Amino acid sequence: MSAPDHSLRHQLLEGDEEFRQLYEEHQGFEQRLEHLNQKSIPSEQDELETKSIKRHKLFLKDRMQTILRSQRETVATP
């Protein structure tokens, strides 16, 4: 992530409630995924949950990227 994007992401975490909620949910899924990946022999349910979490994380990341892109365009427009 570039420095301007990092700065913009930080600003959004501070000032945009939707972005902050998306980020926190994404982080929660990341922690759950790490927990599931630590199991030496995951159950079928664990594997299904892992796939579901990955889909949700991708959706959240896409939404956050959309917000970042929109903010970049707003800042770039004179």
N, CA, C and O atoms as a GROMACS GRO file, in nm:
protein
  312
    1MET      N    1   0.085  -0.116   0.000
    1MET     CA    2   0.000   0.000   0.000
    1MET      C    3   0.090   0.123   0.000
    1MET      O    4   0.185   0.131   0.078
    2SER      N    5   0.060   0.219  -0.088
    2SER     CA    6   0.140   0.340  -0.096
    2SER      C    7   0.117   0.429   0.026
    2SER      O    8   0.018   0.415   0.097
    3ALA      N    9   0.210   0.520   0.048
    3ALA     CA   10   0.200   0.610   0.163
    3ALA      C   11   0.071   0.692   0.160
    3ALA      O   12   0.004   0.704   0.263
    4PRO      N   13   0.033   0.751   0.044
    4PRO     CA   14  -0.094   0.826   0.041
    4PRO      C   15  -0.215   0.736   0.072
    4PRO      O   16  -0.307   0.779   0.141
    5ASP      N   17  -0.214   0.614   0.022
    5ASP     CA   18  -0.324   0.522   0.052
    5ASP      C   19  -0.326   0.485   0.200
    5ASP      O   20  -0.432   0.474   0.261
    6HIS      N   21  -0.209   0.466   0.257
    6HIS     CA   22  -0.201   0.434   0.400
    6HIS      C   23  -0.256   0.550   0.482
    6HIS      O   24  -0.331   0.529   0.578
    7SER      N   25  -0.218   0.670   0.445
    7SER     CA   26  -0.267   0.789   0.515
    7SER      C   27  -0.419   0.803   0.500
    7SER      O   28  -0.488   0.832   0.597
    8LEU      N   29  -0.469   0.782   0.380
    8LEU     CA   30  -0.612   0.791   0.354
    8LEU      C   31  -0.687   0.683   0.432
    8LEU      O   32  -0.793   0.709   0.489
    9ARG      N   33  -0.633   0.563   0.435
    9ARG     CA   34  -0.695   0.455   0.511
    9ARG      C   35  -0.703   0.491   0.659
    9ARG      O   36  -0.805   0.468   0.724
   10HIS      N   37  -0.595   0.549   0.711
   10HIS     CA   38  -0.594   0.592   0.851
   10HIS      C   39  -0.702   0.698   0.876
   10HIS      O   40  -0.773   0.693   0.976
   11GLN      N   41  -0.713   0.794   0.784
   11GLN     CA   42  -0.815   0.898   0.797
   11GLN      C   43  -0.955   0.838   0.796
   11GLN      O   44  -1.042   0.879   0.873
   12LEU      N   45  -0.977   0.741   0.709
   12LEU     CA   46  -1.109   0.678   0.701
   12LEU      C   47  -1.139   0.597   0.827
   12LEU      O   48  -1.253   0.596   0.874
   13LEU      N   49  -1.039   0.532   0.882
   13LEU     CA   50  -1.059   0.458   1.007
   13LEU      C   51  -1.098   0.552   1.120
   13LEU      O   52  -1.176   0.515   1.208
   14GLU      N   53  -1.045   0.673   1.117
   14GLU     CA   54  -1.076   0.772   1.220
   14GLU      C   55  -1.211   0.838   1.198
   14GLU      O   56  -1.282   0.868   1.295
   15GLY      N   57  -1.248   0.862   1.072
   15GLY     CA   58  -1.364   0.947   1.047
   15GLY      C   59  -1.482   0.888   0.972
   15GLY      O   60  -1.585   0.953   0.959
   16ASP      N   61  -1.469   0.766   0.923
   16ASP     CA   62  -1.578   0.706   0.844
   16ASP      C   63  -1.628   0.580   0.915
   16ASP      O   64  -1.559   0.478   0.918
   17GLU      N   65  -1.746   0.590   0.971
   17GLU     CA   66  -1.801   0.480   1.051
   17GLU      C   67  -1.816   0.351   0.969
   17GLU      O   68  -1.783   0.243   1.018
   18GLU      N   69  -1.864   0.361   0.845
   18GLU     CA   70  -1.880   0.240   0.763
   18GLU      C   71  -1.745   0.174   0.737
   18GLU      O   72  -1.732   0.052   0.751
   19PHE      N   73  -1.646   0.254   0.700
   19PHE     CA   74  -1.513   0.199   0.671
   19PHE      C   75  -1.457   0.132   0.796
   19PHE      O   76  -1.401   0.022   0.787
   20ARG      N   77  -1.470   0.197   0.912
   20ARG     CA   78  -1.419   0.141   1.037
   20ARG      C   79  -1.488   0.008   1.069
   20ARG      O   80  -1.422  -0.087   1.110
   21GLN      N   81  -1.619   0.000   1.050
   21GLN     CA   82  -1.691  -0.124   1.078
   21GLN      C   83  -1.647  -0.235   0.982
   21GLN      O   84  -1.628  -0.349   1.023
   22LEU      N   85  -1.631  -0.201   0.855
   22LEU     CA   86  -1.584  -0.300   0.757
   22LEU      C   87  -1.446  -0.351   0.796
   22LEU      O   88  -1.420  -0.471   0.792
   23TYR      N   89  -1.358  -0.259   0.834
   23TYR     CA   90  -1.221  -0.295   0.872
   23TYR      C   91  -1.221  -0.385   0.995
   23TYR      O   92  -1.152  -0.487   0.997
   24GLU      N   93  -1.298  -0.349   1.096
   24GLU     CA   94  -1.303  -0.429   1.219
   24GLU      C   95  -1.360  -0.568   1.192
   24GLU      O   96  -1.312  -0.666   1.248
   25GLU      N   97  -1.462  -0.575   1.108
   25GLU     CA   98  -1.519  -0.705   1.074
   25GLU      C   99  -1.416  -0.790   0.997
   25GLU      O  100  -1.403  -0.910   1.022
   26HIS      N  101  -1.345  -0.726   0.906
   26HIS     CA  102  -1.241  -0.794   0.828
   26HIS      C  103  -1.133  -0.848   0.923
   26HIS      O  104  -1.088  -0.962   0.907
   27GLN      N  105  -1.091  -0.767   1.020
   27GLN     CA  106  -0.990  -0.810   1.117
   27GLN      C  107  -1.041  -0.928   1.200
   27GLN      O  108  -0.966  -1.020   1.229
   28GLY      N  109  -1.168  -0.924   1.240
   28GLY     CA  110  -1.226  -1.034   1.316
   28GLY      C  111  -1.225  -1.163   1.236
   28GLY      O  112  -1.193  -1.270   1.289
   29PHE      N  113  -1.260  -1.154   1.108
   29PHE     CA  114  -1.256  -1.273   1.022
   29PHE      C  115  -1.113  -1.322   1.006
   29PHE      O  116  -1.089  -1.443   1.004
   30GLU      N  117  -1.018  -1.230   0.996
   30GLU     CA  118  -0.877  -1.268   0.983
   30GLU      C  119  -0.831  -1.346   1.105
   30GLU      O  120  -0.762  -1.448   1.092
   31GLN      N  121  -0.868  -1.300   1.223
   31GLN     CA  122  -0.831  -1.371   1.346
   31GLN      C  123  -0.895  -1.510   1.351
   31GLN      O  124  -0.830  -1.608   1.388
   32ARG      N  125  -1.022  -1.519   1.314
   32ARG     CA  126  -1.090  -1.649   1.314
   32ARG      C  127  -1.023  -1.743   1.213
   32ARG      O  128  -1.004  -1.862   1.241
   33LEU      N  129  -0.987  -1.692   1.099
   33LEU     CA  130  -0.921  -1.773   0.996
   33LEU      C  131  -0.785  -1.823   1.046
   33LEU      O  132  -0.750  -1.938   1.023
   34GLU      N  133  -0.711  -1.738   1.114
   34GLU     CA  134  -0.583  -1.781   1.171
   34GLU      C  135  -0.604  -1.893   1.272
   34GLU      O  136  -0.528  -1.990   1.276
   35HIS      N  137  -0.708  -1.881   1.353
   35HIS     CA  138  -0.739  -1.985   1.452
   35HIS      C  139  -0.771  -2.118   1.381
   35HIS      O  140  -0.722  -2.223   1.421
   36LEU      N  141  -0.852  -2.111   1.277
   36LEU     CA  142  -0.888  -2.232   1.203
   36LEU      C  143  -0.767  -2.294   1.135
   36LEU      O  144  -0.754  -2.417   1.129
   37ASN      N  145  -0.677  -2.210   1.084
   37ASN     CA  146  -0.559  -2.260   1.014
   37ASN      C  147  -0.458  -2.325   1.108
   37ASN      O  148  -0.370  -2.398   1.062
   38GLN      N  149  -0.469  -2.301   1.238
   38GLN     CA  150  -0.376  -2.361   1.334
   38GLN      C  151  -0.413  -2.506   1.366
   38GLN      O  152  -0.332  -2.579   1.424
   39LYS      N  153  -0.533  -2.546   1.331
   39LYS     CA  154  -0.574  -2.684   1.358
   39LYS      C  155  -0.497  -2.779   1.269
   39LYS      O  156  -0.486  -2.757   1.148
   40SER      N  157  -0.444  -2.884   1.327
   40SER     CA  158  -0.366  -2.978   1.249
   40SER      C  159  -0.454  -3.063   1.158
   40SER      O  160  -0.415  -3.098   1.046
   41ILE      N  161  -0.572  -3.096   1.206
   41ILE     CA  162  -0.666  -3.174   1.125
   41ILE      C  163  -0.802  -3.105   1.130
   41ILE      O  164  -0.883  -3.131   1.219
   42PRO      N  165  -0.828  -3.013   1.033
   42PRO     CA  166  -0.955  -2.943   1.034
   42PRO      C  167  -1.072  -3.036   0.998
   42PRO      O  168  -1.059  -3.125   0.914
   43SER      N  169  -1.183  -3.013   1.063
   43SER     CA  170  -1.302  -3.091   1.031
   43SER      C  171  -1.366  -3.038   0.903
   43SER      O  172  -1.326  -2.933   0.851
   44GLU      N  173  -1.464  -3.111   0.854
   44GLU     CA  174  -1.535  -3.066   0.734
   44GLU      C  175  -1.603  -2.932   0.763
   44GLU      O  176  -1.607  -2.844   0.677
   45GLN      N  177  -1.656  -2.918   0.883
   45GLN     CA  178  -1.721  -2.791   0.922
   45GLN      C  179  -1.619  -2.677   0.924
   45GLN      O  180  -1.649  -2.565   0.883
   46ASP      N  181  -1.498  -2.706   0.972
   46ASP     CA  182  -1.392  -2.604   0.972
   46ASP      C  183  -1.360  -2.560   0.829
   46ASP      O  184  -1.341  -2.441   0.803
   47GLU      N  185  -1.353  -2.655   0.739
   47GLU     CA  186  -1.322  -2.622   0.600
   47GLU      C  187  -1.432  -2.539   0.537
   47GLU      O  188  -1.404  -2.445   0.462
   48LEU      N  189  -1.556  -2.572   0.567
   48LEU     CA  190  -1.669  -2.493   0.515
   48LEU      C  191  -1.666  -2.352   0.574
   48LEU      O  192  -1.690  -2.254   0.503
   49GLU      N  193  -1.636  -2.342   0.703
   49GLU     CA  194  -1.627  -2.210   0.766
   49GLU      C  195  -1.512  -2.129   0.706
   49GLU      O  196  -1.526  -2.009   0.685
   50THR      N  197  -1.401  -2.194   0.680
   50THR     CA  198  -1.286  -2.126   0.619
   50THR      C  199  -1.324  -2.067   0.484
   50THR      O  200  -1.292  -1.952   0.454
   51LYS      N  201  -1.392  -2.145   0.401
   51LYS     CA  202  -1.435  -2.096   0.270
   51LYS      C  203  -1.531  -1.979   0.285
   51LYS      O  204  -1.521  -1.880   0.212
   52SER      N  205  -1.624  -1.989   0.378
   52SER     CA  206  -1.720  -1.882   0.400
   52SER      C  207  -1.650  -1.754   0.447
   52SER      O  208  -1.681  -1.645   0.400
   53ILE      N  209  -1.557  -1.769   0.539
   53ILE     CA  210  -1.483  -1.654   0.591
   53ILE      C  211  -1.404  -1.586   0.478
   53ILE      O  212  -1.403  -1.463   0.468
   54LYS      N  213  -1.340  -1.665   0.394
   54LYS     CA  214  -1.264  -1.608   0.283
   54LYS      C  215  -1.353  -1.529   0.188
   54LYS      O  216  -1.312  -1.424   0.139
   55ARG      N  217  -1.473  -1.578   0.162
   55ARG     CA  218  -1.568  -1.505   0.076
   55ARG      C  219  -1.608  -1.373   0.141
   55ARG      O  220  -1.612  -1.269   0.076
   56HIS      N  221  -1.638  -1.379   0.271
   56HIS     CA  222  -1.678  -1.258   0.343
   56HIS      C  223  -1.563  -1.156   0.348
   56HIS      O  224  -1.585  -1.036   0.329
   57LYS      N  225  -1.443  -1.204   0.374
   57LYS     CA  226  -1.327  -1.115   0.378
   57LYS      C  227  -1.307  -1.046   0.243
   57LYS      O  228  -1.278  -0.927   0.238
   58LEU      N  229  -1.323  -1.120   0.135
   58LEU     CA  230  -1.307  -1.063   0.002
   58LEU      C  231  -1.413  -0.957  -0.024
   58LEU      O  232  -1.383  -0.851  -0.079
   59PHE      N  233  -1.537  -0.985   0.015
   59PHE     CA  234  -1.644  -0.886  -0.001
   59PHE      C  235  -1.610  -0.759   0.077
   59PHE      O  236  -1.625  -0.648   0.025
   60LEU      N  237  -1.566  -0.774   0.202
   60LEU     CA  238  -1.533  -0.659   0.286
   60LEU      C  239  -1.416  -0.580   0.226
   60LEU      O  240  -1.419  -0.458   0.223
   61LYS      N  241  -1.314  -0.652   0.180
   61LYS     CA  242  -1.199  -0.586   0.120
   61LYS      C  243  -1.240  -0.508  -0.005
   61LYS      O  244  -1.196  -0.395  -0.026
   62ASP      N  245  -1.324  -0.569  -0.088
   62ASP     CA  246  -1.372  -0.501  -0.209
   62ASP      C  247  -1.448  -0.374  -0.173
   62ASP      O  248  -1.430  -0.271  -0.238
   63ARG      N  249  -1.532  -0.380  -0.071
   63ARG     CA  250  -1.609  -0.263  -0.029
   63ARG      C  251  -1.516  -0.154   0.025
   63ARG      O  252  -1.536  -0.036  -0.004
   64MET      N  253  -1.416  -0.193   0.103
   64MET     CA  254  -1.321  -0.094   0.155
   64MET      C  255  -1.242  -0.031   0.040
   64MET      O  256  -1.216   0.090   0.041
   65GLN      N  257  -1.204  -0.111  -0.059
   65GLN     CA  258  -1.132  -0.057  -0.175
   65GLN      C  259  -1.219   0.041  -0.253
   65GLN      O  260  -1.169   0.141  -0.305
   66THR      N  261  -1.348   0.012  -0.263
   66THR     CA  262  -1.440   0.103  -0.331
   66THR      C  263  -1.446   0.237  -0.258
   66THR      O  264  -1.446   0.343  -0.321
   67ILE      N  265  -1.452   0.232  -0.126
   67ILE     CA  266  -1.455   0.355  -0.046
   67ILE      C  267  -1.324   0.432  -0.064
   67ILE      O  268  -1.326   0.553  -0.083
   68LEU      N  269  -1.210   0.363  -0.057
   68LEU     CA  270  -1.080   0.427  -0.077
   68LEU      C  271  -1.072   0.493  -0.215
   68LEU      O  272  -1.028   0.608  -0.227
   69ARG      N  273  -1.114   0.421  -0.317
   69ARG     CA  274  -1.111   0.474  -0.454
   69ARG      C  275  -1.198   0.599  -0.466
   69ARG      O  276  -1.159   0.698  -0.527
   70SER      N  277  -1.316   0.593  -0.407
   70SER     CA  278  -1.407   0.707  -0.409
   70SER      C  279  -1.345   0.828  -0.340
   70SER      O  280  -1.355   0.940  -0.389
   71GLN      N  281  -1.281   0.805  -0.226
   71GLN     CA  282  -1.217   0.915  -0.153
   71GLN      C  283  -1.098   0.971  -0.230
   71GLN      O  284  -1.077   1.092  -0.231
   72ARG      N  285  -1.021   0.884  -0.296
   72ARG     CA  286  -0.909   0.931  -0.378
   72ARG      C  287  -0.958   1.021  -0.489
   72ARG      O  288  -0.899   1.125  -0.517
   73GLU      N  289  -1.069   0.981  -0.554
   73GLU     CA  290  -1.124   1.060  -0.663
   73GLU      C  291  -1.178   1.193  -0.612
   73GLU      O  292  -1.166   1.295  -0.680
   74THR      N  293  -1.238   1.193  -0.493
   74THR     CA  294  -1.290   1.316  -0.434
   74THR      C  295  -1.176   1.413  -0.404
   74THR      O  296  -1.188   1.532  -0.430
   75VAL      N  297  -1.066   1.361  -0.350
   75VAL     CA  298  -0.952   1.444  -0.316
   75VAL      C  299  -0.883   1.495  -0.443
   75VAL      O  300  -0.836   1.608  -0.446
   76ALA      N  301  -0.877   1.413  -0.547
   76ALA     CA  302  -0.809   1.449  -0.671
   76ALA      C  303  -0.888   1.549  -0.755
   76ALA      O  304  -0.830   1.620  -0.836
   77THR      N  305  -1.020   1.554  -0.736
   77THR     CA  306  -1.104   1.644  -0.814
   77THR      C  307  -1.094   1.785  -0.754
   77THR      O  308  -1.125   1.805  -0.636
   78PRO      N  309  -1.052   1.882  -0.837
   78PRO     CA  310  -1.038   2.020  -0.784
   78PRO      C  311  -1.173   2.085  -0.756
   78PRO      O  312  -1.177   2.200  -0.712
   0.00000   0.00000   0.00000
